[in-house]
Amino acid sequence: MAGTGRLLDSSTVEVTTTSGETSTLTAEMILIATGATPRVMETMQPDGERILTWKDIWNLREVPQRLVVVGSGVTGAELAQAYLGLGSEVVLVSSRDRVLPGEDPDAAELIERVFRAQGMEVLNRSRAASVERTDDGVVVTLVDGRQVTGSHALIAVGSVPQTEGLGLAEAGVETTESGHIVVDRVSRTTARGVYAAGDCTGVLPLASVAAMQGRIAVAHSLGDAVTPLQVRGISANIFTEPEIATVGTGLASPSAKDQGSPVQAEEGIRQIMMPLSTNPRAKMDNLEEGFVKLFAREGSNTLLGGVVVAPRASELIFPIALAVHERLTVDQVASTVTVYPSLSGSIAEAARRLHVTPED
């Protein structure tokens, strides 16, 4: 059934089909998974042709000649490099000191270096004030008065949950000031029988999290035994080249320039960074960029999180995520035999470097 729906109460959905017909559906369990939509600013109104959101850009039939990307977060960075690879000239406008400002600083610095080496123009500390269409392209005006021209502009300045017009308040579903649906760790909302999953909840904007929330919701509604969502062990990946994969939240991660020796990340946390240049498999594969970084709790040596920058980092992060989820120590990870040669060997080696002797 194609159309729109809204809650009349916690067990009834009013459906309006694309043909205009209206009907009601009743259910013992309702799952809301409406996702998010691009954030739009008054001075950067998309037109779907030259000024594009991260949804619009998939409808392009030709590769932009010169693409100006406004926003250097995950979406902006991924699409900027993707179109650079397709042959576009790309200018990445970042209001912060570096691209990917919310990510590990060593990883962000490496990716920015790769971007520049590949020919991308990166404008740091350059906040966009407006984006306007011209006769044959676009012009992006920065707050300092500079102007950047291009054939197309991509606006990648975040997203907002698609929760308006769903009848949430009428059904007793609580939302935050940002419009996200409030859920507990088994995906329940504040209305009995109503669950929510995905970006509309604001837990973590990851497809993997949305899928897990949905599975938990259905299992819980059926009375099956479920494991509540555990944010601690959730891994995420940025699909640049190389990829950046992370697990562990709330970790301070100052730049680890003294590569190879444990340093203090913050009070009670130690970290180690192993460049892939020290890994024999990476040498065989001619990999010059990347690293494995681990964080451990001082005293207990429990693994708290990690960062992997490498091709297919999304695959390499899983053993670290498993260790974080199961609260393994660095010694338990280090004592697990890895294939030689393999990139995963750097994970075990990093764990060995975090070993603490009785004398330490």
C-alpha positions as CSV (number, residue, x, y, z in Angstrom):
1,M,0.0,0.0,0.0
2,A,1.5,3.3,-1.1
3,G,0.6,6.5,0.7
4,T,0.9,8.3,4.0
5,G,0.0,7.3,7.6
6,R,-0.6,9.0,10.9
7,L,-1.4,7.7,14.4
8,L,-4.9,8.2,15.6
9,D,-4.0,6.5,18.9
10,S,-1.5,3.9,20.1
11,S,-3.2,1.1,18.2
12,T,-4.7,2.8,15.1
13,V,-3.1,4.2,12.0
14,E,-5.0,6.3,9.5
15,V,-3.8,5.7,5.9
16,T,-4.2,8.0,3.0
17,T,-3.3,6.3,-0.3
18,T,-1.7,8.1,-3.3
19,S,-5.1,8.0,-4.9
20,G,-6.7,9.9,-2.0
21,E,-8.6,7.1,-0.4
22,T,-8.6,7.0,3.4
23,S,-8.8,4.0,5.7
24,T,-7.8,2.9,9.1
25,L,-5.6,0.0,10.3
26,T,-5.5,-1.4,13.8
27,A,-2.6,-3.4,15.3
28,E,-1.3,-4.7,18.6
29,M,2.1,-3.4,17.7
30,I,3.2,-0.4,15.6
31,L,6.7,0.3,14.4
32,I,7.7,3.8,13.3
33,A,10.7,3.9,11.0
34,T,10.3,7.1,9.0
35,G,14.0,8.0,9.0
36,A,15.5,11.4,8.4
37,T,15.6,14.0,5.7
38,P,18.3,16.5,4.7
39,R,18.5,19.7,6.8
40,V,17.7,22.7,4.6
41,M,18.8,26.3,5.4
42,E,17.1,29.5,4.2
43,T,20.1,30.8,2.4
44,M,20.8,27.5,0.7
45,Q,17.6,26.4,-0.9
46,P,18.0,23.2,-3.0
47,D,16.4,23.2,-6.5
48,G,17.0,19.6,-7.4
49,E,19.0,20.6,-10.5
50,R,22.1,22.6,-9.5
51,I,21.7,23.1,-5.8
52,L,21.4,19.6,-4.3
53,T,20.8,17.8,-1.1
54,W,22.3,14.4,-0.4
55,K,19.1,12.9,-1.6
56,D,18.8,14.9,-4.8
57,I,22.3,14.1,-5.9
58,W,21.4,10.4,-6.7
59,N,19.1,11.7,-9.4
60,L,21.8,13.4,-11.5
61,R,22.2,11.9,-15.0
62,E,25.6,13.4,-15.6
63,V,28.7,13.9,-13.5
64,P,29.1,17.5,-12.3
65,Q,32.0,19.3,-13.9
66,R,32.8,21.2,-10.7
67,L,31.1,20.2,-7.5
68,V,31.1,22.5,-4.4
69,V,30.3,20.5,-1.3
70,V,29.1,22.5,1.7
71,G,29.7,20.5,4.9
72,S,32.7,18.3,5.8
73,G,30.9,15.8,8.0
74,V,30.6,12.1,7.1
75,T,28.1,12.6,4.2
76,G,30.0,15.5,2.7
77,A,33.3,13.8,2.9
78,E,32.1,10.5,1.4
79,L,30.3,12.1,-1.5
80,A,33.1,14.6,-2.1
81,Q,35.6,11.9,-2.6
82,A,33.2,9.7,-4.6
83,Y,32.6,12.5,-7.2
84,L,36.3,13.3,-7.2
85,G,36.8,9.7,-8.3
86,L,34.1,10.0,-10.9
87,G,36.0,12.9,-12.5
88,S,34.5,16.0,-11.0
89,E,36.5,18.9,-9.8
90,V,35.6,19.1,-6.1
91,V,35.8,21.9,-3.6
92,L,35.0,20.9,0.0
93,V,33.9,23.8,2.2
94,S,34.5,23.1,5.8
95,S,33.6,25.5,8.6
96,R,36.0,23.7,11.0
97,D,39.8,23.3,11.3
98,R,39.7,20.0,9.5
99,V,37.3,17.7,7.7
100,L,35.3,15.2,9.7
101,P,35.5,17.3,12.8
102,G,33.6,14.8,14.9
103,E,35.9,11.9,14.2
104,D,39.3,10.8,15.5
105,P,41.7,13.6,14.8
106,D,44.5,11.4,13.5
107,A,42.0,9.7,11.1
108,A,40.6,13.0,10.0
109,E,44.0,14.5,9.3
110,L,45.0,11.4,7.3
111,I,41.8,11.6,5.2
112,E,42.3,15.3,4.5
113,R,45.8,14.6,3.4
114,V,44.5,12.0,1.0
115,F,41.9,14.3,-0.3
116,R,44.4,17.0,-1.1
117,A,46.8,14.5,-2.7
118,Q,44.0,13.3,-5.0
119,G,43.4,16.8,-6.2
120,M,40.5,18.0,-4.0
121,E,40.4,21.6,-2.9
122,V,39.7,21.7,0.8
123,L,38.7,25.1,2.3
124,N,39.1,24.9,6.1
125,R,37.7,27.4,8.5
126,S,35.4,28.6,5.7
127,R,31.8,28.8,6.7
128,A,29.3,29.1,3.9
129,A,26.8,32.0,4.2
130,S,24.7,31.3,1.1
131,V,24.4,29.2,-2.1
132,E,22.8,30.7,-5.2
133,R,22.1,29.6,-8.7
134,T,23.6,31.4,-11.6
135,D,22.9,31.2,-15.4
136,D,25.3,28.3,-15.8
137,G,26.1,27.0,-12.3
138,V,26.2,28.0,-8.7
139,V,28.0,30.5,-6.5
140,V,28.8,29.8,-2.8
141,T,29.4,32.9,-0.8
142,L,31.4,32.5,2.4
143,V,30.9,34.5,5.6
144,D,34.2,36.4,4.9
145,G,33.0,37.5,1.5
146,R,34.9,35.1,-0.7
147,Q,33.0,33.3,-3.4
148,V,33.4,29.8,-4.8
149,T,31.8,29.0,-8.1
150,G,30.9,25.6,-9.5
151,S,28.5,23.8,-11.9
152,H,26.7,22.2,-8.9
153,A,26.6,22.5,-5.2
154,L,25.9,19.8,-2.7
155,I,24.4,20.8,0.7
156,A,25.5,18.4,3.4
157,V,24.8,20.2,6.6
158,G,23.0,17.4,8.5
159,S,19.6,15.9,8.7
160,V,16.4,16.2,10.6
161,P,14.0,13.4,11.7
162,Q,10.9,12.8,9.6
163,T,8.4,12.9,12.5
164,E,6.1,15.8,11.7
165,G,2.5,15.0,10.8
166,L,2.5,11.5,12.2
167,G,0.1,12.1,15.1
168,L,2.7,11.3,17.7
169,A,1.5,13.7,20.3
170,E,-2.1,12.5,20.0
171,A,-0.9,8.9,20.4
172,G,1.2,9.8,23.5
173,V,4.6,9.3,21.8
174,E,7.1,11.7,23.3
175,T,9.6,13.5,21.2
176,T,12.7,15.6,21.9
177,E,13.1,19.3,21.1
178,S,14.9,18.2,17.9
179,G,11.8,16.1,16.9
180,H,13.4,12.7,17.5
181,I,11.2,10.0,19.0
182,V,12.2,9.0,22.6
183,V,12.8,5.2,22.9
184,D,14.2,2.9,25.5
185,R,16.8,0.2,24.8
186,V,14.2,-2.2,23.5
187,S,12.8,0.4,21.0
188,R,9.7,1.2,23.0
189,T,8.2,4.7,22.8
190,T,6.2,6.3,25.6
191,A,3.0,4.9,24.1
192,R,2.1,1.3,24.9
193,G,2.5,-0.9,21.8
194,V,4.3,1.7,19.7
195,Y,7.9,1.2,18.9
196,A,10.4,3.2,16.8
197,A,13.6,2.4,15.0
198,G,16.2,4.2,12.9
199,D,17.2,7.8,12.3
200,C,13.8,9.1,13.6
201,T,14.9,8.0,17.1
202,G,18.2,9.8,17.2
203,V,20.0,6.9,18.9
204,L,22.8,6.6,16.3
205,P,22.3,7.5,12.6
206,L,23.5,4.1,11.3
207,A,21.7,1.6,9.1
208,S,23.1,-1.2,11.3
209,V,21.6,0.4,14.4
210,A,18.2,0.9,12.7
211,A,18.1,-2.8,11.7
212,M,19.0,-3.9,15.2
213,Q,16.4,-1.6,16.7
214,G,13.8,-3.0,14.4
215,R,14.7,-6.6,15.2
216,I,14.7,-5.9,18.9
217,A,11.3,-4.2,18.6
218,V,9.6,-7.1,16.8
219,A,11.1,-9.7,19.1
220,H,10.1,-7.8,22.2
221,S,6.6,-7.2,21.0
222,L,6.2,-11.0,20.4
223,G,7.4,-11.7,23.9
224,D,10.7,-13.2,22.8
225,A,13.8,-12.9,24.9
226,V,15.9,-9.9,23.7
227,T,19.2,-8.3,24.5
228,P,18.6,-4.5,25.0
229,L,20.6,-2.3,22.6
230,Q,24.1,-1.8,23.9
231,V,25.6,1.4,22.5
232,R,29.0,0.7,23.9
233,G,29.9,-1.9,21.3
234,I,28.4,-0.3,18.2
235,S,30.8,0.2,15.4
236,A,30.5,2.8,12.6
237,N,32.2,3.3,9.3
238,I,33.0,6.2,7.0
239,F,33.1,5.0,3.4
240,T,36.0,7.1,2.2
241,E,39.1,5.6,0.7
242,P,40.7,4.5,2.9
243,E,37.8,3.8,5.2
244,I,37.5,5.0,8.8
245,A,36.0,2.5,11.2
246,T,35.4,3.3,14.9
247,V,33.9,1.7,18.0
248,G,33.6,3.0,21.5
249,T,31.9,6.3,22.5
250,G,32.9,9.2,24.7
251,L,36.6,8.7,24.3
252,A,38.9,11.7,24.2
253,S,41.5,11.1,21.5
254,P,44.2,13.7,21.1
255,S,46.6,13.2,18.3
256,A,48.9,10.2,18.9
257,K,51.9,11.5,17.0
258,D,54.3,9.4,19.2
259,Q,53.2,6.4,17.2
260,G,53.9,3.0,18.7
261,S,54.1,3.9,22.4
262,P,51.1,4.1,24.8
263,V,50.1,7.6,25.6
264,Q,47.4,9.0,27.9
265,A,44.2,9.9,26.0
266,E,42.5,11.3,29.1
267,E,42.5,10.5,32.8
268,G,42.3,6.8,33.2
269,I,42.5,5.9,29.5
270,R,45.6,4.8,27.6
271,Q,45.9,4.6,23.8
272,I,48.2,3.1,21.2
273,M,48.4,3.8,17.4
274,M,50.1,1.3,15.1
275,P,50.7,2.6,11.5
276,L,49.9,0.1,8.8
277,S,53.4,0.7,7.4
278,T,54.6,-1.6,10.2
279,N,52.3,-4.4,9.0
280,P,53.8,-7.1,6.7
281,R,50.5,-7.7,4.8
282,A,50.1,-4.0,4.3
283,K,53.6,-3.9,2.8
284,M,52.7,-6.8,0.5
285,D,49.5,-4.9,-0.6
286,N,51.5,-1.7,-1.1
287,L,49.3,0.1,1.5
288,E,50.9,3.4,2.5
289,E,48.1,5.1,4.5
290,G,46.3,3.8,7.6
291,F,46.6,2.7,11.2
292,V,45.0,0.8,14.0
293,K,44.4,2.6,17.3
294,L,43.2,1.1,20.5
295,F,41.9,2.6,23.8
296,A,42.1,0.7,27.2
297,R,41.1,1.5,30.7
298,E,44.0,2.1,33.0
299,G,44.2,-0.4,35.8
300,S,41.8,-3.1,34.5
301,N,43.2,-2.9,30.9
302,T,39.7,-3.4,29.5
303,L,39.5,-2.5,25.9
304,L,37.2,0.5,25.5
305,G,37.3,1.3,21.8
306,G,39.3,1.6,18.7
307,V,39.9,3.2,15.3
308,V,40.9,1.5,12.1
309,V,41.9,3.5,9.0
310,A,42.5,1.1,6.1
311,P,40.8,-0.4,3.0
312,R,37.9,-2.4,4.2
313,A,38.2,-1.0,7.7
314,S,34.6,-1.9,8.1
315,E,35.6,-5.6,8.2
316,L,38.6,-5.0,10.5
317,I,36.6,-3.2,13.2
318,F,34.5,-6.2,14.1
319,P,37.0,-8.0,16.3
320,I,37.6,-4.8,18.2
321,A,33.8,-4.2,18.5
322,L,33.4,-7.8,19.8
323,A,36.1,-7.2,22.4
324,V,34.6,-3.9,23.5
325,H,31.1,-5.5,23.7
326,E,32.3,-8.4,25.8
327,R,34.6,-6.2,27.9
328,L,37.7,-8.2,27.0
329,T,41.1,-7.0,28.3
330,V,44.0,-6.1,26.0
331,D,45.8,-9.2,27.2
332,Q,42.9,-11.4,26.1
333,V,43.0,-9.8,22.6
334,A,46.8,-10.0,22.5
335,S,46.8,-13.7,23.3
336,T,44.4,-14.5,20.5
337,V,46.5,-15.9,17.6
338,T,46.0,-14.0,14.3
339,V,46.8,-15.2,10.8
340,Y,50.2,-14.2,9.5
341,P,50.5,-12.1,7.5
342,S,47.2,-10.2,8.0
343,L,46.0,-6.7,8.6
344,S,44.3,-8.0,11.7
345,G,47.7,-8.8,13.1
346,S,48.1,-5.0,13.8
347,I,45.1,-5.3,16.2
348,A,46.8,-8.0,18.3
349,E,50.1,-6.1,18.1
350,A,48.5,-2.9,19.3
351,A,46.9,-4.8,22.2
352,R,50.4,-6.3,23.1
353,R,51.8,-2.7,23.2
354,L,49.1,-1.8,25.7
355,H,50.2,-4.7,28.1
356,V,51.1,-3.5,31.5
357,T,53.9,-5.3,33.4
358,P,53.9,-5.5,37.3
359,E,56.7,-3.0,37.3
360,D,54.7,-0.4,35.3
